Amino acid sequence: MNSIRFGFTFVSALLLASPVAAQAPEPLSIVVFSPPSLGAFLPPVIKAQKLDEKHGLAIKFEERTPDAYTAQFNSGEFKLGGSASLMTVGLADVRGVKVTYLFNLFDFWGAIVTARPEIKTLKDLEGKDVAAAKGTTNWVMFDWFARQLGADTSKFQVVNTATPGLIGYALADRATAVQLWEPAYTTLLAKKPEMRTLDLSIADSWKKFTGSRNIPYLGVAAHIDWAEKNPKLVEKLYAAYKEASVWVTANPDAAAKVILPKGTPDDHKAIAELIRANDRLGMNVQWASDVRKEINSVYAAGKAIAHLPSDPSAATIYQAPGK
């Protein structure tokens, strides 16, 4: 009788354990830029709200500087990149690295700021030092927009630094100007509101060049071999990011504290306002295949300034399942 009871208990335990084992989350390792950066904007929300677990994933976000990010993603050390700018994806492709832009997270917005009263236009920066994260797409896109306004960017004396260092350069006035983007821009102005922003005419220049105002910019990319083997994981990853963006939009005050945990109340207020407006943040989570035309326009801008030596392949734009 005892042996029968033991056998029943053992079989019951196996039956109870099987669904749990079947639902074990799939581990994913994703490389992203260190904060403050757009690539580091949604990951803390995904983890805090457990949106990865909700969709059967266990995501580990690994933070890197832009140069290290590019090297480790392109080499295949990381199969997934969460700070994937279109220019880096396109450039990797033409250099023989088979990668694809899965989905967009943010549209482009960038700025250049100065505290020097004599600097009034971009042309005034010719011959002057400009602090920038030169390895980023934001700098490449800024370069394109600056040239549209007649500035000779080859005459800028670029001081290259990692994205976390840009705010420090601006606060300490260590360079004539600093090129940066969100959320660093909002954080900087909260600390030093007297900084002036030089006009880039982003909307007008892009409209003239493409006929559109939509500028896909930064998202999540993968090595093609991984994406082809894991289409269901790609869908789950998209769902987690999409839900994070919806939660951030609906809860800007709470989101600001999650995104910037060490920030001051003023920092949190500024980030919340940035989220509410979304004009500079540009949060826009969409499958890459839904903005194919606009992505090709970004590639065309890269070719126009010789950043991209040739057209990236169509495979760099991931075709979403069921689309």
Secondary structure as the mmCIF struct_conf table of DSSP 4:
data_model
#
loop_
_struct_conf.conf_type_id
_struct_conf.id
_struct_conf.beg_label_comp_id
_struct_conf.beg_label_asym_id
_struct_conf.beg_label_seq_id
_struct_conf.end_label_comp_id
_struct_conf.end_label_asym_id
_struct_conf.end_label_seq_id
HELX_RH_AL_P HELX_RH_AL_P1 ASN A 2 ALA A 22
TURN_TY1_P TURN_TY1_P1 GLN A 23 GLN A 23
HELX_LH_PP_P HELX_LH_PP_P1 ALA A 24 PRO A 25
STRN STRN1 GLU A 26 PHE A 33
HELX_LH_PP_P HELX_LH_PP_P2 SER A 34 SER A 34
BEND BEND1 PRO A 35 SER A 37
HELX_RH_3T_P HELX_RH_3T_P1 LEU A 38 ALA A 40
TURN_TY1_P TURN_TY1_P2 PHE A 41 PHE A 41
BEND BEND2 LEU A 42 LEU A 42
HELX_RH_AL_P HELX_RH_AL_P2 PRO A 43 ALA A 48
TURN_TY1_P TURN_TY1_P3 GLN A 49 LYS A 50
HELX_RH_AL_P HELX_RH_AL_P3 LEU A 51 LYS A 54
TURN_TY1_P TURN_TY1_P4 HIS A 55 GLY A 56
STRN STRN2 LEU A 57 ARG A 64
HELX_RH_AL_P HELX_RH_AL_P4 PRO A 66 ASN A 74
TURN_TY1_P TURN_TY1_P5 SER A 75 GLY A 76
BEND BEND3 GLU A 77 LYS A 79
STRN STRN3 LEU A 80 SER A 85
HELX_RH_AL_P HELX_RH_AL_P5 LEU A 86 VAL A 94
TURN_TY1_P TURN_TY1_P6 ARG A 95 GLY A 96
STRN STRN4 VAL A 99 ASP A 107
STRN STRN5 ALA A 111 THR A 114
TURN_TY1_P TURN_TY1_P7 PRO A 117 GLU A 118
BEND BEND4 THR A 121 THR A 121
HELX_RH_3T_P HELX_RH_3T_P2 LEU A 122 LEU A 125
TURN_TY1_P TURN_TY1_P8 GLU A 126 GLY A 127
BEND BEND5 LYS A 128 LYS A 128
STRN STRN6 ASP A 129 ALA A 132
TURN_TY1_P TURN_TY1_P9 LYS A 134 GLY A 135
BEND BEND6 THR A 136 THR A 136
HELX_RH_AL_P HELX_RH_AL_P6 THR A 137 GLN A 148
TURN_TY1_P TURN_TY1_P10 LEU A 149 GLY A 150
HELX_RH_3T_P HELX_RH_3T_P3 THR A 153 LYS A 155
BEND BEND7 PHE A 156 PHE A 156
STRN STRN7 GLN A 157 ASN A 160
TURN_TY1_P TURN_TY1_P11 THR A 163 PRO A 164
HELX_RH_AL_P HELX_RH_AL_P7 GLY A 165 LEU A 171
TURN_TY1_P TURN_TY1_P12 ALA A 172 ASP A 173
BEND BEND8 ALA A 175 THR A 176
STRN STRN8 ALA A 177 LEU A 180
TURN_TY1_P TURN_TY1_P13 GLU A 182 PRO A 183
HELX_RH_AL_P HELX_RH_AL_P8 ALA A 184 LYS A 191
TURN_TY1_P TURN_TY1_P14 PRO A 193 GLU A 194
STRN STRN9 ARG A 196 THR A 197
HELX_RH_AL_P HELX_RH_AL_P9 ILE A 202 THR A 210
BEND BEND9 GLY A 211 GLY A 211
STRN STRN10 PRO A 216 HIS A 223
HELX_RH_AL_P HELX_RH_AL_P10 ILE A 224 LYS A 229
HELX_RH_AL_P HELX_RH_AL_P11 PRO A 231 ALA A 250
HELX_RH_AL_P HELX_RH_AL_P12 PRO A 252 ILE A 259
BEND BEND10 LEU A 260 LEU A 260
TURN_TY1_P TURN_TY1_P15 PRO A 261 LYS A 262
HELX_RH_AL_P HELX_RH_AL_P13 PRO A 265 ALA A 277
TURN_TY1_P TURN_TY1_P16 ASP A 279 LEU A 281
STRN STRN11 MET A 283 TRP A 287
HELX_RH_3T_P HELX_RH_3T_P4 ALA A 288 VAL A 291
HELX_RH_AL_P HELX_RH_AL_P14 ARG A 292 ALA A 304
TURN_TY1_P TURN_TY1_P17 ILE A 305 ALA A 306
BEND BEND11 HIS A 307 SER A 310
HELX_LH_PP_P HELX_LH_PP_P3 ASP A 311 SER A 313
HELX_RH_3T_P HELX_RH_3T_P5 ALA A 314 THR A 316
STRN STRN12 ILE A 317 ILE A 317
TURN_TY1_P TURN_TY1_P18 PRO A 321 GLY A 322
#
